[in-house]
Amino acid sequence: MVKVLLVKVIIDDANKLQYVKSHSDIRKAMFENKLLVQRIAEYMDDETIMEEFVKDINQSE
């Protein structure tokens, strides 16, 4: 859980989103929902899914 939350905080800070309500709501949901954090951690450990995320992000830029 700590790993996932740390990544979320770093991403929010890098993108100047630490004070955006929707992002603070996501962090709160992550604290309150163990299944959500487990699913995110599974995605982070899956190289194929992470490559798809990067591809999607690059297309949106």
C-alpha positions as CSV (number, residue, x, y, z in Angstrom):
1,M,0.0,0.0,0.0
2,V,2.8,2.4,0.9
3,K,4.5,1.9,-2.5
4,V,1.2,2.7,-4.4
5,L,0.4,5.7,-2.3
6,L,4.0,7.0,-2.6
7,V,3.8,6.7,-6.4
8,K,0.5,8.6,-6.4
9,V,1.9,11.4,-4.3
10,I,5.0,11.7,-6.5
11,I,2.9,11.8,-9.7
12,D,0.5,14.4,-8.2
13,D,3.5,16.5,-7.0
14,A,5.3,16.3,-10.3
15,N,2.1,17.4,-12.2
16,K,1.1,20.1,-9.6
17,L,-2.0,18.1,-8.7
18,Q,-1.5,17.7,-5.0
19,Y,-4.2,20.2,-4.2
20,V,-6.7,19.1,-6.8
21,K,-9.8,17.8,-5.1
22,S,-10.4,14.8,-7.4
23,H,-6.8,13.6,-6.8
24,S,-7.0,14.0,-3.0
25,D,-10.3,12.0,-3.2
26,I,-8.4,9.2,-5.1
27,R,-5.7,9.1,-2.4
28,K,-8.4,8.9,0.3
29,A,-10.2,6.1,-1.6
30,M,-6.9,4.3,-1.8
31,F,-6.5,4.5,2.0
32,E,-10.1,3.2,2.5
33,N,-10.2,0.4,-0.1
34,K,-7.6,-2.4,0.2
35,L,-8.9,-4.1,-3.0
36,L,-8.4,-0.9,-5.0
37,V,-4.8,-0.7,-3.8
38,Q,-4.2,-4.4,-4.5
39,R,-5.5,-4.0,-8.0
40,I,-3.3,-0.9,-8.6
41,A,-0.3,-2.8,-7.3
42,E,-1.0,-5.7,-9.6
43,Y,-1.2,-3.3,-12.6
44,M,2.1,-1.7,-11.5
45,D,3.8,-5.1,-11.4
46,D,2.4,-6.1,-14.9
47,E,4.9,-5.0,-17.6
48,T,2.3,-5.4,-20.4
49,I,-0.3,-3.1,-18.7
50,M,2.4,-0.5,-17.8
51,E,3.5,-0.4,-21.4
52,E,-0.1,0.2,-22.5
53,F,-0.4,3.0,-19.9
54,V,2.8,4.6,-21.3
55,K,1.5,4.2,-24.9
56,D,-1.8,5.8,-23.9
57,I,-0.1,8.7,-22.1
58,N,2.2,9.4,-25.1
59,Q,-0.7,9.5,-27.4
60,S,-2.6,12.0,-25.3
61,E,0.4,14.4,-25.2
